[in-house]
Amino acid sequence: IESGRVGAAPKRDSFKVGVDMVNRLGTCAGPVSSHSPAELRTMYYTPCANKVVSNFTNEGYRLHCIEEGRSPQLLVVITMYNEDEVEMYSTLKKVANNIEHIKSKKLPGYEGDDSWKNILVCVVSDGRTKANKGTLAFLRDVGVFDEDAMNIMMVGVDVQCHVFEFCVQLKKGKDIADSIASKHLYPPTQVVFALKEHNAGKLNSHEWYFNAFAEQIQPEYTVLLDVGTMPTARAFYLLLAAMELDPQVGGTCGEIAVDRPIPHLCNWVIAAQHFEYKISNIMDKSLESVFGFISVLPGAFSAYRYKAIRGPPLQAYFKSLTTPMHELGAFQGNMYLAEDRILCFELLARKGQRWTMQYVKDAIARTDVPTDLTALIGQRRRWLNGSFFALVYTILNWGRVYTESNHSYIRKFFLCIQYAYMTANVGLSWILPANFFLVTYYLVIIGFLKDNWGYIPTDKISPYAKQIAVQVFSLLYGSSFLVQLVAGLGNKPKHIKNLYRITAVFYALVMTLTTVIAVGFILKPIIDKFKAGYVFADIQGIMDNFNLVDAAAFVASAGVFFLASALHCELHHIVLSFVQYMALLPTFVNILNTYSFCNLHDLSWGTKGLESSDGHGPKAGGGKGNFKDAVEKKKAEEARKAKEAKIKDEMEGAFQRFRSTLLIFWLLCNLGFAYTIIVLDVNEATGQQGLAYLKFLFYTVAVFNLVRLMGSILFLFSSFKLKIFRCCIRGTMEERIRAKAKRRSQHPPGHIV
């Protein structure tokens, strides 16, 4: 890719047709007349037949903006599958808002009335037959789709991608219906609608965007979006400004937030995800941004400096498309379920470079999330498996940061700290179900038997009744985990949704009981001591038992969420969704993890089946042929199919073997850890069980959360300094504007670097 064609792109002696859009646009688009400039009234269609995506330029295909002598410096990709027209309009409207804001802020290279010419929006749809009919009708109304032209021009051509190009002017409005009567228009937006003939996955859509369109245009920045993601008006400007101000920043991301969370707080699945998204942004993204390496810049909303990822990073990103799955293997196959994480690591460790990544808090994009448990399980199966294996890949290849990259010694030192943090995090997540069980075992079961439930009296219950209750509870808990194993092996969540709901309710009740007991277990001894006349001066007496230090560790394990969110002015979000998240926490730990490990052999996206390109496109004519040749061809075809079937069968067997081996190992690790703690953590002198383990767990969680809190605070300081700097950079921006104008003047029209 990096050694691409230099000079004028070749002209292709094939189809690019212009369609006059006068009197053909719908009511949600701005009017055009015969007096309008040609680019505002002509839609261009090209049927692309290049089977290798990266050959788009070499085979002579050229985008209209290149033919007009323009090379936009900002490319925005919007990946689409079967989303409806409402989601498409919402996203396009938000993109137009951002273009308008970039123009008003005079970002270098995007100033003036013609600033829209320096921005190109690519909508890539994954499969012609999969696209939503209403969405295609909407795109037809705004001028970037024409089914008649497509059907006529694709005859006799093995089309891989239908490329429509038009300058869209949307009417302003809250929704499609409201925009019809509006007289206010957004600035023109150059739109390329790439309708892929075959459904080949989102990653293939990104391949068309990067290896075909971006490689030809050579933009300075690229922004990645999904249809349905709605960035706020300042989002693009803030992402780009972060890279403008620091030339070493190769990628940025903002906050992905749940769309309209407050009205949906009664839906516990949505509320729990809202809490999770907020904490991830407030604490995790902030901490990673301070170190300079963000483990994932989400493909639904992120931006990259194109030269930072062009070449080896993108080659690694698309490896699962260029390498047969049986050669990739199960480990890399699962790893590439989170290919955006691979791209981030390759960007950090790029040879001879020192690219960093940055989280921009004020750049916000809202998106829809799964609304029920079964949809959440399907989504998180891919997320958990992909992120786990990608994180393991990052840890195993971390040495490249020190041997290949050109980061400073100070940066490498802090990245070493981040490496230790990530490694410890992976270790804890591996035995997370065991830790949750042990906390439940010691607080609920042992505490019940020893009358140590804090403020809940249990001393009047007979020993026999206690034993019966403990056996029933243990049976229910153990059975629930076994049910998850059986349900996860070969069942789709939507087919057994009631089973998952019942199990989730049981886990929520267990979590509620455990939390109440834990609070009483920690606070009751301290409150009783102060009631008995203890004062803070008697430090040694308090320190002798499970006391203030332990209580502080317990509070730190959850209290930092509220402190960090208050510092980020997001406290109300955390307060309103904390209870729902805590109730579903065991579901995240047990149900989602178990289902994910039970389906390590499944490398699909859960909702989108991929289709083969066989059977599409033009067929060779019969003609006159030798009978012997026909027989030989038939035999060769049958041999090829037999070989492919054998490879597929062997691959499926290898993947299932990998799944079974790792699942058994994961179960043995969790069972072995839990058994070891139960056997060893017994104080023979006092008869106490689990006290040392609970202390260690509380302290460990507290340390992890305090590290995250510290990173969050440092991020706020750096973010505050950046805001001050933005107020004083007018001279810097003017200098950048002049430099960009000079660079553009050095490239003749149609020149491809």
Secondary structure as GFF3:
##gff-version 3
##sequence-region A 1 753
A	DSSP	beta_strand	7	8	.	.	.	ID=ss1
A	DSSP	beta_strand	17	20	.	.	.	ID=ss2
A	DSSP	alpha_helix	38	41	.	.	.	ID=ss3
A	DSSP	beta_strand	42	48	.	.	.	ID=ss4
A	DSSP	three_ten_helix	53	55	.	.	.	ID=ss5
A	DSSP	alpha_helix	64	67	.	.	.	ID=ss6
A	DSSP	beta_strand	74	80	.	.	.	ID=ss7
A	DSSP	alpha_helix	85	105	.	.	.	ID=ss8
A	DSSP	three_ten_helix	115	118	.	.	.	ID=ss9
A	DSSP	beta_strand	119	125	.	.	.	ID=ss10
A	DSSP	alpha_helix	133	142	.	.	.	ID=ss11
A	DSSP	alpha_helix	147	153	.	.	.	ID=ss12
A	DSSP	beta_strand	161	168	.	.	.	ID=ss13
A	DSSP	alpha_helix	176	180	.	.	.	ID=ss14
A	DSSP	beta_strand	189	196	.	.	.	ID=ss15
A	DSSP	alpha_helix	202	207	.	.	.	ID=ss16
A	DSSP	pi_helix	208	214	.	.	.	ID=ss17
A	DSSP	alpha_helix	215	217	.	.	.	ID=ss18
A	DSSP	beta_strand	221	226	.	.	.	ID=ss19
A	DSSP	beta_strand	230	231	.	.	.	ID=ss20
A	DSSP	alpha_helix	235	245	.	.	.	ID=ss21
A	DSSP	beta_strand	249	258	.	.	.	ID=ss22
A	DSSP	three_ten_helix	262	264	.	.	.	ID=ss23
A	DSSP	alpha_helix	268	279	.	.	.	ID=ss24
A	DSSP	pi_helix	280	285	.	.	.	ID=ss25
A	DSSP	alpha_helix	286	291	.	.	.	ID=ss26
A	DSSP	beta_strand	301	305	.	.	.	ID=ss27
A	DSSP	alpha_helix	306	309	.	.	.	ID=ss28
A	DSSP	alpha_helix	312	317	.	.	.	ID=ss29
A	DSSP	alpha_helix	319	322	.	.	.	ID=ss30
A	DSSP	alpha_helix	325	335	.	.	.	ID=ss31
A	DSSP	three_ten_helix	336	338	.	.	.	ID=ss32
A	DSSP	alpha_helix	339	348	.	.	.	ID=ss33
A	DSSP	beta_strand	356	367	.	.	.	ID=ss34
A	DSSP	alpha_helix	373	396	.	.	.	ID=ss35
A	DSSP	alpha_helix	399	403	.	.	.	ID=ss36
A	DSSP	alpha_helix	409	430	.	.	.	ID=ss37
A	DSSP	alpha_helix	432	440	.	.	.	ID=ss38
A	DSSP	pi_helix	441	446	.	.	.	ID=ss39
A	DSSP	alpha_helix	447	449	.	.	.	ID=ss40
A	DSSP	alpha_helix	463	488	.	.	.	ID=ss41
A	DSSP	three_ten_helix	493	496	.	.	.	ID=ss42
A	DSSP	alpha_helix	497	531	.	.	.	ID=ss43
A	DSSP	alpha_helix	539	543	.	.	.	ID=ss44
A	DSSP	alpha_helix	548	567	.	.	.	ID=ss45
A	DSSP	alpha_helix	571	586	.	.	.	ID=ss46
A	DSSP	pi_helix	587	592	.	.	.	ID=ss47
A	DSSP	alpha_helix	593	598	.	.	.	ID=ss48
A	DSSP	alpha_helix	627	680	.	.	.	ID=ss49
A	DSSP	alpha_helix	691	726	.	.	.	ID=ss50
A	DSSP	alpha_helix	730	745	.	.	.	ID=ss51
A	DSSP	beta_strand	751	752	.	.	.	ID=ss52
###
